[in-house]
């Protein structure tokens, strides 16, 4: 692996674009160099032994461990978690000729699935993919119905060749996908799930939640911190790269969310008491802020959201944030910058690098307290 994980700039990027897209709105402003040895390949065990950077003000931060999180929240605060569960979205199959095919399920589009397929160009509409140990007698088949130009994916219709239901076969034949930057992990599938994962549908974990343990939740309850849940099935919107030199030109892919009335009520009660709402992870942020922006108010909602949050965004719900350390040039990095400021966040990332924090999905965490907001 190379020493820098910076993604290449788009082919269209040049000095003219840089002049037009300067400051906080330039993709180039969200790049940083990360030594490859800081990309976490294994989860921390126990989970709450991971490190935690506490960003307490606009100028101050400190280094503790995640088990210390309850010390920084108080009675009446509300913690909101994303209870999605990662599905076995990576499947390995064959063309009828025997050539290998890799499928990554992105989202259901009943009665079909949107998926990324490799090699995709050779799988035209009408092609078949076979799954199972015997390519000539597959347990499960998928027909390519159409191409999706927005994602460069394929729409697949799955068929069982036995009495076993399609969903059961997909569960048995698939595997939980780890991100491509985790290349030699010995992690068990459950280690890439939060301990509160409940509703299957995500193709990647809401990784800020991976640090929580029953002991941390118990300590939070002892301090009088309440907890509420949302569901966002993590999909393409989370990891689709920003390719526009001017980040304002980026279009987020929609993801399905469920914001229950009970959670809305708890948020409103918390705000009425002048207590604080903490989101666990950028997916929770996109759920809450996405619904509030899209619907004009915070209300119970089920459906798609595609809010792109970057500096200049006017926050409506979230006061504080618990999050991991994100990839250079990612929309997640821009979301966190909208809370604390781009320059401040880049300084914090350099501090994390100098302290050998572990980055990305299995990495360490940061909590941004309300006093640290710009």
C-alpha positions as CSV (number, residue, x, y, z in Angstrom):
1,X,0.0,0.0,0.0
2,X,1.3,3.5,-0.8
3,X,2.2,5.9,1.9
4,X,-0.6,8.3,0.9
5,X,-4.3,7.4,0.8
6,X,-5.3,10.6,-1.0
7,X,-7.7,9.8,-3.8
8,X,-6.7,11.1,-7.2
9,X,-8.2,14.4,-8.2
10,X,-10.8,14.3,-11.0
11,X,-9.4,14.2,-14.5
12,X,-11.1,17.6,-15.2
13,X,-9.3,19.3,-12.2
14,X,-6.9,22.1,-13.2
15,X,-5.8,25.5,-12.0
16,X,-8.9,27.2,-13.5
17,X,-11.2,25.0,-11.5
18,X,-9.1,25.6,-8.4
19,X,-9.5,29.4,-8.9
20,X,-13.2,29.0,-9.3
21,X,-13.6,26.6,-6.3
22,X,-11.5,28.1,-3.6
23,X,-11.7,28.0,0.2
24,X,-14.1,25.7,2.0
25,X,-15.8,24.8,-1.3
26,X,-12.8,23.3,-3.1
27,X,-12.3,19.6,-3.1
28,X,-8.6,20.2,-2.9
29,X,-9.1,21.8,0.6
30,X,-10.3,18.4,2.0
31,X,-7.2,16.4,1.1
32,X,-4.6,15.3,3.7
33,X,-1.8,12.8,3.8
34,X,-2.2,9.8,6.0
35,X,0.5,7.2,6.7
36,X,-0.9,3.8,5.6
37,X,0.0,2.2,9.0
38,X,-2.7,4.4,10.6
39,X,-5.5,2.8,8.6
40,X,-7.0,0.4,11.1
41,X,-7.2,-3.2,9.9
42,X,-8.6,-4.7,13.0
43,X,-11.3,-3.6,15.5
44,X,-10.3,-2.6,19.0
45,X,-11.1,-5.3,21.6
46,X,-12.9,-4.5,23.8
47,X,-14.7,-1.9,21.7
48,X,-14.6,0.9,24.2
49,X,-10.8,0.7,24.6
50,X,-10.5,2.7,21.4
51,X,-9.2,6.2,21.7
52,X,-11.4,9.3,21.8
53,X,-10.5,12.8,20.9
54,X,-12.7,15.2,22.9
55,X,-13.1,18.5,21.1
56,X,-14.4,20.7,23.9
57,X,-14.1,24.2,22.5
58,X,-12.9,26.1,19.4
59,X,-9.3,26.0,20.7
60,X,-9.1,23.0,23.0
61,X,-9.1,19.2,22.7
62,X,-8.0,16.3,24.8
63,X,-7.2,12.6,24.4
64,X,-9.0,10.0,26.4
65,X,-10.6,6.6,25.7
66,X,-14.1,5.9,24.5
67,X,-15.0,4.4,27.8
68,X,-14.6,7.9,29.2
69,X,-17.4,9.3,26.9
70,X,-20.1,9.4,29.7
71,X,-18.0,12.0,31.6
72,X,-18.6,14.6,28.8
73,X,-22.4,14.1,28.6
74,X,-24.9,15.2,31.3
75,X,-28.3,14.5,32.7
76,X,-31.0,15.4,30.2
77,X,-28.8,15.1,27.2
78,X,-30.0,12.8,24.3
79,X,-27.9,10.4,22.4
80,X,-29.3,9.2,19.0
81,X,-28.1,6.0,17.4
82,X,-28.6,4.4,14.0
83,X,-29.9,0.9,14.5
84,X,-29.3,-0.4,10.9
85,X,-27.7,-3.8,10.4
86,X,-25.2,-4.6,7.7
87,X,-26.4,-7.3,5.3
88,X,-24.2,-9.9,3.6
89,X,-24.1,-7.7,0.6
90,X,-21.0,-9.1,-1.2
91,X,-21.8,-12.2,-3.3
92,X,-19.5,-14.2,-5.5
93,X,-21.0,-15.9,-8.5
94,X,-20.4,-17.1,-12.1
95,X,-21.5,-16.4,-15.5
96,X,-23.0,-19.6,-17.1
97,X,-19.6,-19.9,-18.9
98,X,-17.9,-20.3,-15.5
99,X,-16.3,-16.8,-15.5
100,X,-16.2,-15.3,-12.0
101,X,-18.5,-12.4,-11.1
102,X,-18.5,-10.2,-8.0
103,X,-21.7,-8.5,-6.8
104,X,-22.1,-5.8,-4.2
105,X,-25.7,-5.2,-3.3
106,X,-26.4,-1.5,-2.8
107,X,-30.1,-1.1,-2.2
108,X,-33.4,-2.9,-2.8
109,X,-35.6,-1.5,-5.6
110,X,-38.5,-4.0,-5.3
111,X,-38.8,-6.5,-6.9
112,X,-35.1,-5.9,-7.9
113,X,-31.8,-5.0,-6.3
114,X,-29.4,-2.3,-7.4
115,X,-25.9,-3.7,-7.3
116,X,-22.4,-3.0,-8.4
117,X,-21.1,-5.9,-10.6
118,X,-17.6,-6.8,-11.7
119,X,-16.9,-7.2,-14.5
120,X,-19.9,-5.1,-15.3
121,X,-19.4,-4.2,-18.9
122,X,-19.7,-7.8,-20.0
123,X,-23.0,-8.3,-18.2
124,X,-25.6,-6.7,-20.5
125,X,-29.3,-6.8,-19.8
126,X,-30.6,-10.3,-20.2
127,X,-27.4,-11.9,-18.8
128,X,-27.5,-14.4,-15.9
129,X,-25.3,-14.8,-12.8
130,X,-25.3,-18.1,-11.0
131,X,-24.6,-18.5,-7.3
132,X,-23.7,-21.6,-5.3
133,X,-21.0,-24.3,-5.3
134,X,-22.0,-25.8,-8.7
135,X,-22.1,-23.3,-11.6
136,X,-24.2,-25.7,-13.7
137,X,-26.8,-26.3,-10.9
138,X,-26.9,-23.0,-9.1
139,X,-28.9,-22.6,-5.9
140,X,-29.7,-18.9,-6.8
141,X,-29.7,-17.0,-10.1
142,X,-29.8,-13.3,-10.9
143,X,-30.9,-11.8,-14.2
144,X,-29.5,-8.5,-15.2
145,X,-32.5,-6.3,-16.1
146,X,-31.1,-2.9,-16.8
147,X,-28.1,-0.6,-16.2
148,X,-28.3,2.3,-13.8
149,X,-26.4,5.3,-15.2
150,X,-26.3,7.2,-12.0
151,X,-24.4,4.6,-10.1
152,X,-22.9,2.5,-13.0
153,X,-24.7,-0.4,-11.3
154,X,-27.0,-3.1,-12.5
155,X,-30.6,-3.9,-11.6
156,X,-30.8,-7.6,-10.7
157,X,-33.8,-9.9,-10.3
158,X,-33.0,-12.9,-8.1
159,X,-34.6,-16.3,-8.5
160,X,-34.3,-19.4,-6.3
161,X,-33.8,-22.7,-8.1
162,X,-34.9,-24.6,-5.0
163,X,-37.7,-24.4,-2.4
164,X,-35.5,-22.2,-0.2
165,X,-36.6,-18.5,-0.3
166,X,-34.5,-16.0,-2.2
167,X,-33.7,-13.9,0.9
168,X,-32.6,-16.9,2.9
169,X,-30.3,-18.0,0.0
170,X,-28.8,-14.5,-0.3
171,X,-28.1,-14.4,3.4
172,X,-26.4,-17.8,3.2
173,X,-24.4,-17.2,0.1
174,X,-23.3,-13.6,0.8
175,X,-20.8,-12.1,3.2
176,X,-20.6,-8.9,5.1
177,X,-18.5,-6.5,3.0
178,X,-15.6,-4.7,4.6
179,X,-14.4,-1.4,3.0
180,X,-11.6,-1.8,0.4
181,X,-9.0,-0.1,2.6
182,X,-9.4,-3.0,5.1
183,X,-7.3,-5.5,3.2
184,X,-6.0,-8.1,5.7
185,X,-8.4,-8.1,8.6
186,X,-9.2,-11.1,10.8
187,X,-12.4,-9.5,12.1
188,X,-15.5,-11.6,12.6
189,X,-18.6,-10.4,10.8
190,X,-20.3,-9.3,14.1
191,X,-17.3,-7.0,14.9
192,X,-18.5,-5.0,11.9
193,X,-21.9,-4.6,13.5
194,X,-22.9,-2.2,16.3
195,X,-24.1,-4.1,19.4
196,X,-27.5,-2.5,18.8
197,X,-27.8,-3.4,15.1
198,X,-31.4,-4.4,14.5
199,X,-32.9,-3.6,11.1
200,X,-31.1,-5.3,8.1
201,X,-30.5,-3.2,5.1
202,X,-27.1,-1.5,5.2
203,X,-24.1,-2.3,3.0
204,X,-21.7,-0.7,5.4
205,X,-21.7,-0.2,9.1
206,X,-22.4,3.2,10.9
207,X,-18.9,3.0,12.3
208,X,-19.1,5.6,15.0
209,X,-21.4,3.2,16.8
210,X,-18.9,0.3,16.8
211,X,-17.2,1.7,20.0
212,X,-20.2,1.3,22.2
213,X,-20.4,-1.4,24.8
214,X,-23.1,-2.4,27.4
215,X,-20.8,-0.8,30.0
216,X,-20.7,2.5,28.2
217,X,-24.5,2.5,27.8
218,X,-24.9,1.7,31.5
219,X,-22.6,4.5,32.5
220,X,-24.5,7.0,30.3
221,X,-27.8,5.8,31.8
222,X,-26.4,6.4,35.3
223,X,-25.6,10.0,34.3
224,X,-29.2,10.5,33.2
225,X,-28.4,10.5,29.4
226,X,-31.4,9.4,27.3
227,X,-31.2,7.3,24.1
228,X,-33.3,7.3,21.0
229,X,-33.0,5.5,17.6
230,X,-33.2,6.2,13.9
231,X,-32.6,3.9,10.9
232,X,-30.5,4.9,7.9
233,X,-29.6,2.0,5.7
234,X,-26.0,2.9,4.7
235,X,-25.6,2.8,1.0
236,X,-24.0,4.5,-1.9
237,X,-24.6,8.0,-0.5
238,X,-22.1,7.3,2.3
239,X,-19.1,6.2,0.3
240,X,-19.7,7.6,-3.2
241,X,-16.6,9.8,-3.7
242,X,-16.9,13.6,-4.3
243,X,-15.5,14.1,-7.8
244,X,-16.4,17.7,-8.4
245,X,-13.6,20.2,-8.0
246,X,-16.2,22.6,-6.6
247,X,-17.9,20.5,-3.8
248,X,-21.2,22.4,-4.3
249,X,-21.6,20.5,-7.6
250,X,-21.6,17.1,-5.8
251,X,-25.0,15.3,-5.8
252,X,-25.7,13.0,-2.9
253,X,-27.3,9.6,-3.6
254,X,-30.5,9.1,-1.7
255,X,-30.6,6.7,1.3
256,X,-33.6,5.2,3.0
257,X,-34.3,6.4,6.6
258,X,-36.9,5.9,9.3
259,X,-37.3,8.6,11.9
260,X,-39.9,7.4,14.5
261,X,-42.3,9.6,16.3
262,X,-40.9,8.5,19.6
263,X,-37.5,9.9,18.6
264,X,-39.0,13.2,17.4
265,X,-40.8,13.6,20.7
266,X,-37.6,13.0,22.7
267,X,-35.7,15.5,20.6
268,X,-38.4,18.1,21.1
269,X,-38.5,17.5,24.9
270,X,-34.7,17.7,25.1
271,X,-34.6,21.0,23.2
272,X,-37.4,22.4,25.4
273,X,-35.3,21.7,28.5
274,X,-32.3,23.4,26.8
275,X,-30.4,20.1,26.9
276,X,-28.2,18.8,24.1
277,X,-28.8,16.4,21.2
278,X,-25.8,14.2,20.3
279,X,-25.8,12.3,17.0
280,X,-23.8,9.0,16.9
281,X,-22.3,9.1,13.4
282,X,-22.8,11.0,10.2
283,X,-25.6,8.7,9.2
284,X,-27.6,9.8,12.2
285,X,-26.8,13.4,11.3
286,X,-28.1,12.9,7.8
287,X,-31.3,11.3,9.0
288,X,-32.1,14.1,11.4
289,X,-31.0,17.1,9.4
290,X,-32.2,15.5,6.2
291,X,-35.7,15.1,7.4
292,X,-35.8,18.6,9.0
293,X,-34.6,20.2,5.8
294,X,-36.6,18.2,3.3
295,X,-39.9,18.3,5.3
296,X,-39.4,21.8,6.6
297,X,-39.6,20.6,10.2
298,X,-38.6,17.6,12.3
299,X,-41.4,15.0,12.0
300,X,-41.8,11.3,11.8
301,X,-40.8,10.1,8.4
302,X,-40.0,7.0,6.3
303,X,-38.4,7.4,2.9
304,X,-35.4,8.7,1.1
305,X,-33.1,11.6,2.1
306,X,-30.1,13.0,0.1
307,X,-29.0,16.0,2.0
308,X,-25.4,17.0,1.3
309,X,-24.0,18.9,4.4
310,X,-20.9,21.1,3.9
311,X,-19.6,24.4,5.4
312,X,-22.2,27.0,5.5
313,X,-25.0,24.6,6.4
314,X,-27.5,25.9,9.0
315,X,-27.9,23.2,11.6
316,X,-31.5,22.5,12.7
317,X,-31.3,19.5,15.1
318,X,-27.9,18.3,16.1
319,X,-25.9,20.0,18.8
320,X,-23.0,17.5,19.2
321,X,-21.5,14.7,17.2
322,X,-19.6,11.4,17.8
323,X,-17.8,10.3,14.7
324,X,-14.8,8.4,13.4
325,X,-11.9,9.9,11.3
326,X,-12.9,10.0,7.6
327,X,-11.3,9.6,4.2
328,X,-9.7,12.6,2.5
329,X,-12.0,14.3,0.1
330,X,-15.1,12.5,1.4
331,X,-18.6,14.0,1.9
332,X,-18.3,12.8,5.5
333,X,-15.2,15.0,6.1
334,X,-17.2,18.0,4.7
335,X,-20.2,17.2,7.0
336,X,-17.9,17.4,10.1
337,X,-16.3,20.5,8.7
338,X,-19.7,22.2,8.6
339,X,-19.9,21.7,12.4
340,X,-16.4,22.9,13.5
341,X,-15.0,24.6,10.5
342,X,-12.7,23.1,7.8
343,X,-9.4,24.6,9.0
344,X,-10.1,23.6,12.6
345,X,-11.0,20.1,11.5
346,X,-7.8,19.7,9.5
347,X,-5.8,20.9,12.5
348,X,-7.5,18.2,14.6
349,X,-6.8,15.6,12.0
350,X,-3.1,16.5,12.0
351,X,-3.2,16.3,15.8
352,X,-4.7,12.8,15.5
353,X,-2.0,11.7,13.1
354,X,0.8,13.0,15.3
355,X,-0.8,11.0,18.2
356,X,-1.0,7.9,16.0
357,X,-4.8,7.6,16.1
358,X,-6.3,4.8,14.1
359,X,-8.3,6.0,11.1
360,X,-11.5,4.9,9.2
361,X,-14.0,2.2,10.0
362,X,-12.2,0.2,12.6
363,X,-10.4,3.3,13.9
364,X,-10.7,5.7,16.8
365,X,-13.3,8.3,17.5
366,X,-13.9,12.0,18.1
367,X,-16.7,13.7,20.1
368,X,-17.5,17.3,19.2
369,X,-19.1,19.1,22.1
370,X,-21.5,22.0,21.4
371,X,-19.0,24.6,22.7
372,X,-16.6,23.5,19.9
373,X,-18.9,24.5,17.1
374,X,-18.0,27.4,14.9
